[in-house]
Amino acid sequence: MPNDFRKGPPRPQDAVEPIAAGSHPHDIVDPDEIGDALTALADAGDAISIYHRDNAEAVMARLLSVDPELPHFIIQLNEGSTLPPGECTFVAWLRGAKFQFKLDDPHWNALPEQPTLIPAQFPERCQVLNRRAAPRLETPLGTYHTASFVLNGKPYEMQLYDFAVGGVGMRCSPRDAVGLHVGRRLQRVRLDMGPGSVLICDLEIRLSRHFRSFLLGEQVQIGCQFQNLSPMMQDELHRILERLSTGRGQR
């Protein structure tokens, strides 16, 4: 059965980039596992980014329904969108990991009188790449850790929600996320990671995703990677993370 698309049509800013060359994803080839993954995407109504081999810009869509018995699924494009003939790469976030597969269709024929609905066969292989290369610690409940920086003369202060040896996660309202796109370098960011735990560092934005919080409403999740940490700063980061981990274990 199709889901009810409670989240509304996927937006261009919801686009997920394909798995980068040189990454090490694992493959899914079992048809039942592929069917389960596609069904989970359809049930959640999450955005699917579709990249034609000759176009770097994503066509935004969702999975309307999945039939594991045939096996096939129905792609629902945004109103007015089309898929050019030929090979396309489908990318989405699934259970915290990047999920990707390719399909080659010479026509991408839509259903009769329904130009946004396109049937497709299950892929023979899917790739899954875990989002996080290193374990992360969520910020302790009841605390408020921040990332402060200046970009183009504008000061920013955002809430940190997790830390890792490779980077940090921040969140803010969409209004406060203007200008913070994937690939943006943030210089001399002040990370307040608890009493006496301050780190000044450079970050690169690697992930930007909209989500809805029950308490805060529409939010933007921003994942950042540390850039050019000196050995001294790396040692300090490890000490901070160890202190946070130890403190959590004592609660």
N, C-alpha and C positions, 0 to 999 in steps of 0.2 A: 504494500500500500504506500502511496506517496506521502511524504511528510507535509506539514502544513506551512512551512516556511515562515515560522514566527519571527525569524531574524530579519526578514526583509531581503530585497535583492542584494547580492554581494557588490561591494563598491571597488573602484580601482585601487584604493589604498589598502584593500584586503588582499591584494595579489601576493602570492608566495613565489619566490624565485626558485628555479629548478636546482636540484642538487648540484653543487659545484664540482667541476672536474678535479680529480685528486682526492675526493672524499671516499669514505669506505662504507657505503651502505650495505645492508644485507638483503638478499633476494627472498621473495615469497613466490613460490611456483605452485603450491598446492591450491587447486581450484576452490576448495572449501574455505581456506584461509583468505583467499582473494575475495570470495563472496562475502565473508564476514566483515572484511575491511570496508568494502564498498557499501554494504548495508549500514555500517556504523556511520559513514559519511552522509548517507541519505537520511538516516534517522535524525542526525544532529542538524542537518540543513547547513553544514559548513560550506564556505566558499571553496570553489575549485578554480585554479588558474590554469588556463589552457594556452600553450605556446605552440604556434605553427612553426615548422622548421625554418621558414623564411621570414619570420616576424618576431622581433624581440618583445613586442607589447602583448600583454596577456589579454585573452578574452575571458571574461568572468562568467561563471556558471555555478550550478549546483547539480547534485544528483536528485532527480525527482523520485525515482523508484528503482528497485533492484529485484530481478527475478533469478535466483540462483539455479533454478531448474533448467532454464533454456540453454546456456546462461547468458543473460544480457541485462543492460540497465538503460535508463532514460536520462539523457543530459538535458537540463533546462538552462538555456542561455538567457542572459539579460535581454529584455525587449530591445529589438533593433540590431542585435548582434548576430553574426554569422561565423561559420568556420570555413576557412579556405580549404579546398581539396588537398589531400596529402597527409603526411605524418604529423601528428600533434603529440605534445608532451603534457600530461595532466599532473598537476602538483597541488597538494593540500597538506594541512596539518592534521594529523590523526593521533590522538592519545599522546600528545607531547612530542611526536616525531614527525619528520618530513616524509610524506608518502608520495610516490611518483610512479607513473607508468606511461608507456607510449602505445598509441594506436595509429594505424595507417588506413585511411578510408579515402577512396578516390572521389567520393561524392559528398559524404556526410548528409544524406538525405533526411529531411525532417519528416515528421508524421503528417499525414494529410490535413491541411487546413490548420496546422499548428506549427508555425515556422520556428518557434523557439525550442521545440521538443525534438531531440535527435536520439534515436536508438543506437546502441553500440554493443558489440560483443565484449565479453570479459577479456582483459589482457592475459597473455600467457605468463607474464612475469611482472611483478611489482618490486620496487626498491623502497627500503625503509632506512632512514638515517636519523639516529637519535639526535635531538636538538642540542643536548648538552654533552660536551666532551668531558666535563669534570663534574663531580657531585657538587650540589649547591646547598647552602644553608639558608633556610627562610629566616627572615628577621623575627626575633622573639615577639610574642604577643605583648601588647601593652607598652611597646617601645616605638620610638619614631626616629628612624635613621634617614638621613637625607643626602642627596647629591646636589651640590651648588656649583654653578658655572655661569660664565657670560658668553653669549653667542651673538655676534654682530651688534654689540653694544647693549643687548638686552639681558638682564639677569634672570636666571632660572633657579628654582629650588624644587626638587622632586623627591618623592618618597621612595626609598629603597625597599624592595621586598625580598631580595635574596642576594647572596654573595657566593663567589667561587674563586678558585685560583685563576680562572681564565677571564672572569668578568663579573658584572653585576646586572641586576634587573631593576628597573625603575617603573613607576606608573604615575599617570597624571590624567587630567581631563583633556579632551580633544582640543580645547581652546589653548591649553598650555603646551601642547605638542606641536604647534605650528613651527615649521622649519626643521623639525627633528626627524629627518628621513633616513632611510637605510643608506649607509655609506658615509654619513656625516661624521667628521672628526670633531671631538670636543676636547679642548685643551684646558689644562690646569683645573680639572674638576676636583672639588673638595668633597671627599666622601667622609661623612660623619658616621662611623660604624660602632658607636657606643662610647661610654666615658673613657677619655684618654686615647681613643682609637680614631685618629684622623689620618687620611691618606690623600695626598695631592698627586693626581695622575692624569694621563691622557686616555681617552676612550674613543672607540669607533662604534657607531650604532650598527648592529647586525640584524636586528629584528624589530619590527614595529607592527603591533597587532591591536585592533580594537576589540574590546569585550565589554560586557555589561556586568556591573557589580550590583548586588542586591541593595547595599547600603549607599554606594556612591554614584550609581547610575552609569552612564557611558564613560569608559576609561580607555586609556591607551597603554598597552604594555610595551616597554622599550628595553630590549636586551642589548647590552654593550660589552665589548671585548676590550681588555686592557691593551694598551699600546706602549711599547718601548719602556717597560718597567726595568729599572736598574736592579742589579743583584741586591742592593740594600733595600730597595722598595719591595722586591719579591720576598725577602726575609721578613720584612715588617708585615706584609700581607699574610704570610703563613702564620705569624704569631697572632695576628688579629683573628684569623679564622679558627685557630686552635683555641683561643680564649672564648670565642663565641660557642664553639662546639662543646667545650668543657662546661661552660655556664649552662647550656641547654641540658646536658646530661645530669646536672646537679639539681634541676628543678623537678 
